[in-house]
Amino acid sequence: MDVKFINPFLYGTEEVLGKMASIKPIAGKPFVKTHDSAYGDVSGIIGMTGDAIGSLALTFSEQCIIGIISKMLGESHEEINQEVMDAVGELTNMISGASRKLMEKDNLKVFAAIPTVIFGKSHTVRHVIHGPSIVIPFQTECGDFVIDVCLQSQLKKIVEREAQDIGVFNPKEVNPAVFGKPSLPKAGQSIMQEKIERDLGKSSPLEYKDVGEKIEQLKQVLAEVNANRDSIMKELKDQPFMEQNQRLRYKKALPAYEAKIKRLKLDIIAAETISKMSQDDFDNPKIKTDYQHYPSKQDTSKPDNKM
């Protein structure tokens, strides 16, 4: 496993525990783990995808997690209960977030799912992908815990796919959020992709008999575009392990959808304004001066200062 995917978890763990519990964990020597048994009593597990796919497990001994949570919450706990397990999930989420921010500094984009918490003596940790994981042991004043990471880099596969598609690797296509404004996504075979091409491609002009019919057509188009935009956002949220190229196509489409929705709303406002104007308004346009910030010439009375 590339060290670029290990060091962020080490530093992210130190940062989160230092800020949240005023604890300075001491990292031991990482080692390879080839079995599913957990090194502790409670584990928070979170799946990841993007430039790397796999999962992270944060496993604590009972003594360690009770001590950490007591420091975090300022409350005394005697055993692992629901409140402690909820805190394990939140710690896993925070460490994942801090680690992914560090990865972004190396132009690595990794997305995370919702953490799951497992509790029990001799419980197992099964990662998203099969194969050995890297374990980083930590010692604290409260006890021991480990970071158990099993990630597989997707960068080589992305490069190979890009080379097949366009002949030359283009970093802007791999990480559009880092390198600039994304372009229109490439066509795919899914129904959603067909809707994206229809919504964001060159559209035919509307045919209408009057302004009222034009407004209705614009509102119908706006409703469809809004619905498709919301479907894309829902899929991105509900499918954390979506195929990488599909995720990139969806994320590229969102800025174009926002621009089209804004343009349609302005077109509707303009059409509604025109529909309310009379023929005299067109023939004899008048510019009305706004005097709201000036006193009226007719009103010369002085204000009454009496209470």
C-alpha positions as CSV (number, residue, x, y, z in Angstrom):
1,M,0.0,0.0,0.0
2,D,1.3,3.4,-1.0
3,V,2.6,5.5,2.0
4,K,0.5,8.4,0.6
5,F,-2.6,6.5,1.9
6,I,-1.1,5.7,5.3
7,N,0.5,8.9,6.6
8,P,-2.7,10.9,6.4
9,F,-4.5,8.4,8.8
10,L,-1.6,8.6,11.2
11,Y,-1.6,12.4,11.3
12,G,-5.4,12.7,11.1
13,T,-5.7,10.5,14.2
14,E,-3.2,12.6,16.1
15,E,-5.0,15.8,15.1
16,V,-8.5,14.6,16.0
17,L,-7.7,13.1,19.4
18,G,-5.5,16.1,20.3
19,K,-8.3,18.5,19.6
20,M,-11.3,16.5,20.8
21,A,-9.9,14.8,23.9
22,S,-6.5,16.5,24.6
23,I,-4.8,13.2,24.1
24,K,-1.5,12.7,22.3
25,P,-1.4,9.2,20.9
26,I,2.0,7.6,20.3
27,A,2.2,5.6,17.1
28,G,4.0,2.3,17.0
29,K,5.5,0.5,14.0
30,P,2.9,-0.4,11.3
31,F,2.5,-4.0,10.4
32,V,0.6,-6.2,7.9
33,K,-2.6,-8.0,9.0
34,T,-3.8,-11.0,7.0
35,H,-6.8,-12.1,9.1
36,D,-10.3,-10.6,10.1
37,S,-9.9,-10.7,13.9
38,A,-10.0,-7.2,15.5
39,Y,-7.3,-6.0,17.9
40,G,-9.8,-4.7,20.5
41,D,-13.3,-4.7,21.9
42,V,-15.1,-2.1,19.7
43,S,-14.5,-1.0,16.1
44,G,-15.8,1.8,13.9
45,I,-15.6,0.9,10.2
46,I,-16.1,3.3,7.3
47,G,-15.9,2.6,3.5
48,M,-14.1,4.8,1.1
49,T,-13.9,5.2,-2.7
50,G,-12.4,7.6,-5.2
51,D,-8.7,7.6,-6.0
52,A,-8.5,4.7,-3.6
53,I,-11.1,2.2,-2.7
54,G,-11.4,0.2,0.5
55,S,-12.1,0.9,4.2
56,L,-10.8,2.1,7.5
57,A,-11.4,0.5,10.9
58,L,-10.7,2.2,14.2
59,T,-10.5,-0.4,17.0
60,F,-10.2,0.3,20.7
61,S,-9.8,-1.7,23.8
62,E,-12.7,-1.2,26.3
63,Q,-10.4,0.6,28.8
64,C,-9.1,2.9,26.1
65,I,-12.4,4.0,24.5
66,I,-14.0,4.6,27.9
67,G,-11.1,6.8,28.9
68,I,-11.1,8.8,25.6
69,I,-14.9,9.3,25.6
70,S,-14.9,10.4,29.3
71,K,-12.3,13.1,28.3
72,M,-14.3,14.1,25.2
73,L,-17.7,14.4,26.9
74,G,-16.5,15.3,30.4
75,E,-18.6,12.5,31.8
76,S,-17.6,9.3,33.6
77,H,-18.4,6.0,31.9
78,E,-17.9,2.5,33.4
79,E,-18.7,0.3,30.4
80,I,-19.4,0.4,26.7
81,N,-22.9,1.6,26.1
82,Q,-24.9,3.1,23.3
83,E,-23.5,6.6,24.0
84,V,-19.9,5.3,23.8
85,M,-20.6,3.4,20.6
86,D,-22.2,6.5,19.0
87,A,-19.0,8.4,19.9
88,V,-16.9,5.7,18.3
89,G,-18.8,6.2,15.1
90,E,-18.3,9.9,15.3
91,L,-14.6,9.6,16.0
92,T,-14.2,7.3,13.0
93,N,-16.0,9.8,10.8
94,M,-13.9,12.7,12.1
95,I,-10.6,10.8,11.7
96,S,-11.6,9.8,8.2
97,G,-12.5,13.4,7.3
98,A,-9.2,14.8,8.7
99,S,-7.2,12.1,6.8
100,R,-9.0,12.8,3.5
101,K,-8.2,16.5,3.8
102,L,-4.6,15.7,4.1
103,M,-4.8,13.4,1.0
104,E,-6.3,16.3,-0.9
105,K,-3.0,18.2,-0.4
106,D,-1.4,15.4,-2.5
107,N,-4.2,15.8,-5.1
108,L,-5.9,12.6,-4.0
109,K,-9.7,12.6,-3.9
110,V,-11.3,10.0,-1.6
111,F,-14.9,9.9,-0.5
112,A,-16.3,8.2,2.6
113,A,-19.6,6.4,3.4
114,I,-21.4,6.3,6.8
115,P,-19.5,4.6,9.6
116,T,-20.6,1.3,11.2
117,V,-19.8,0.3,14.8
118,I,-19.2,-3.3,15.9
119,F,-18.8,-4.3,19.6
120,G,-17.9,-7.5,21.3
121,K,-15.0,-9.6,22.5
122,S,-13.2,-11.3,19.6
123,H,-15.3,-9.6,16.9
124,T,-14.1,-9.5,13.3
125,V,-13.4,-6.6,10.9
126,R,-14.1,-7.4,7.3
127,H,-12.9,-4.7,4.9
128,V,-14.6,-3.7,1.6
129,I,-11.8,-5.3,-0.5
130,H,-10.2,-8.6,0.1
131,G,-6.5,-8.8,1.0
132,P,-4.0,-7.8,3.7
133,S,-4.5,-4.5,5.6
134,I,-2.0,-2.2,7.3
135,V,-2.4,-1.8,11.1
136,I,-1.0,1.2,12.9
137,P,-0.9,0.6,16.7
138,F,-1.2,3.6,19.1
139,Q,-0.6,4.0,22.8
140,T,-2.3,6.6,24.9
141,E,-2.7,7.4,28.6
142,C,-6.1,5.7,28.5
143,G,-4.9,2.5,26.8
144,D,-4.2,1.1,23.3
145,F,-6.0,1.2,20.0
146,V,-5.2,0.6,16.3
147,I,-6.0,2.1,12.9
148,D,-6.7,-0.8,10.5
149,V,-6.5,0.4,6.8
150,C,-7.2,-1.6,3.7
151,L,-7.1,0.6,0.6
152,Q,-6.3,-0.1,-3.0
153,S,-5.1,2.7,-5.3
154,Q,-7.3,3.4,-8.3
155,L,-4.9,5.9,-9.9
156,K,-3.3,3.5,-12.3
157,K,-6.7,2.2,-13.5
158,I,-7.9,5.8,-14.0
159,V,-4.9,6.6,-16.1
160,E,-5.3,3.5,-18.2
161,R,-9.0,4.3,-18.8
162,E,-8.3,7.9,-19.7
163,A,-5.5,6.8,-22.1
164,Q,-8.0,4.5,-23.8
165,D,-10.6,7.2,-24.1
166,I,-8.6,10.1,-25.3
167,G,-5.2,8.8,-26.1
168,V,-3.4,11.0,-23.6
169,F,-3.8,11.2,-19.8
170,N,-5.5,14.5,-18.9
171,P,-5.3,15.3,-15.1
172,K,-8.2,17.8,-15.5
173,E,-10.5,14.9,-16.3
174,V,-9.3,12.9,-13.3
175,N,-9.7,15.6,-10.7
176,P,-12.0,18.4,-12.1
177,A,-12.5,19.9,-8.6
178,V,-8.8,20.5,-8.2
179,F,-7.8,21.5,-11.7
180,G,-10.7,23.8,-12.7
181,K,-14.2,24.1,-14.1
182,P,-15.4,20.7,-15.4
183,S,-16.7,20.3,-19.0
184,L,-19.8,18.5,-20.1
185,P,-19.6,14.8,-19.1
186,K,-19.0,12.1,-21.7
187,A,-21.9,10.1,-22.9
188,G,-22.7,6.9,-21.1
189,Q,-25.2,4.0,-21.4
190,S,-27.3,4.7,-18.3
191,I,-30.8,6.3,-18.5
192,M,-29.5,9.1,-16.2
193,Q,-26.7,9.9,-18.6
194,E,-29.1,10.1,-21.5
195,K,-31.1,12.7,-19.4
196,I,-27.9,14.6,-18.8
197,E,-27.1,14.8,-22.5
198,R,-30.7,15.9,-23.3
199,D,-30.8,18.5,-20.5
200,L,-27.3,20.0,-21.1
201,G,-26.9,19.5,-24.8
202,K,-28.0,21.8,-27.5
203,S,-31.8,22.1,-27.2
204,S,-34.4,22.9,-29.9
205,P,-36.2,26.3,-29.5
206,L,-39.6,26.2,-27.9
207,E,-42.7,26.4,-30.1
208,Y,-45.6,28.4,-28.6
209,K,-48.6,30.4,-29.7
210,D,-48.5,33.0,-27.0
211,V,-46.6,34.1,-24.0
212,G,-48.8,32.1,-21.6
213,E,-48.0,28.9,-23.5
214,K,-44.3,29.8,-23.4
215,I,-44.4,30.3,-19.6
216,E,-46.0,26.9,-19.2
217,Q,-43.4,25.2,-21.4
218,L,-40.5,26.9,-19.5
219,K,-42.0,25.8,-16.2
220,Q,-42.3,22.2,-17.4
221,V,-38.6,22.2,-18.6
222,L,-37.5,23.7,-15.3
223,A,-39.4,21.0,-13.3
224,E,-37.7,18.2,-15.4
225,V,-34.2,19.8,-15.1
226,N,-34.7,20.2,-11.3
227,A,-35.8,16.6,-10.9
228,N,-32.9,15.3,-12.9
229,R,-30.4,17.5,-10.9
230,D,-31.9,16.2,-7.6
231,S,-31.7,12.6,-8.9
232,I,-28.0,13.0,-9.6
233,M,-27.3,14.5,-6.1
234,K,-29.3,11.6,-4.5
235,E,-27.3,9.0,-6.4
236,L,-24.0,10.6,-5.4
237,K,-25.1,10.6,-1.7
238,D,-26.7,7.1,-1.6
239,Q,-24.0,5.3,-3.6
240,P,-20.6,6.0,-2.0
241,F,-19.0,3.1,-4.0
242,M,-20.3,4.2,-7.4
243,E,-18.0,3.4,-10.4
244,Q,-15.3,6.1,-10.6
245,N,-16.0,7.3,-14.2
246,Q,-19.7,7.5,-13.4
247,R,-19.1,9.6,-10.3
248,L,-16.9,12.0,-12.3
249,R,-19.5,12.4,-15.0
250,Y,-22.2,13.2,-12.4
251,K,-20.0,15.7,-10.6
252,K,-19.1,17.4,-13.8
253,A,-22.8,17.8,-14.7
254,L,-23.9,19.6,-11.5
255,P,-22.4,23.0,-12.2
256,A,-24.0,23.0,-15.7
257,Y,-27.3,22.1,-14.2
258,E,-27.2,25.0,-11.7
259,A,-26.4,27.4,-14.5
260,K,-29.3,26.1,-16.6
261,I,-31.8,26.2,-13.7
262,K,-30.8,29.9,-13.0
263,R,-31.2,30.8,-16.7
264,L,-34.7,29.1,-16.9
265,K,-35.9,31.0,-13.8
266,L,-34.8,34.3,-15.3
267,D,-36.6,33.4,-18.6
268,I,-39.8,32.7,-16.7
269,I,-39.6,35.9,-14.8
270,A,-39.0,37.9,-18.0
271,A,-41.9,36.1,-19.8
272,E,-44.3,36.7,-16.9
273,T,-43.3,40.4,-16.8
274,I,-44.0,40.7,-20.5
275,S,-47.4,39.0,-20.1
276,K,-48.5,41.7,-17.6
277,M,-47.7,44.6,-19.9
278,S,-50.4,46.2,-22.1
279,Q,-50.0,47.3,-25.7
280,D,-49.8,50.9,-24.5
281,D,-46.8,50.0,-22.3
282,F,-45.0,48.8,-25.4
283,D,-46.1,51.8,-27.6
284,N,-45.5,54.5,-24.9
285,P,-42.9,53.2,-22.5
286,K,-42.7,55.4,-19.3
287,I,-39.9,55.5,-16.8
288,K,-41.3,56.1,-13.4
289,T,-39.0,58.0,-10.9
290,D,-38.8,56.6,-7.5
291,Y,-39.3,59.4,-4.8
292,Q,-39.4,57.1,-1.8
293,H,-36.3,58.7,-0.3
294,Y,-37.4,62.3,-0.9
295,P,-40.0,64.4,1.0
296,S,-43.2,65.1,-0.9
297,K,-43.6,68.7,-2.2
298,Q,-47.3,68.7,-1.2
299,D,-46.5,67.5,2.3
300,T,-45.1,70.7,4.1
301,S,-46.4,69.9,7.5
302,K,-43.9,69.6,10.4
303,P,-43.7,66.4,12.4
304,D,-45.4,66.5,15.8
305,N,-42.8,66.2,18.5
306,K,-45.3,66.0,21.3
307,M,-45.3,62.8,23.3
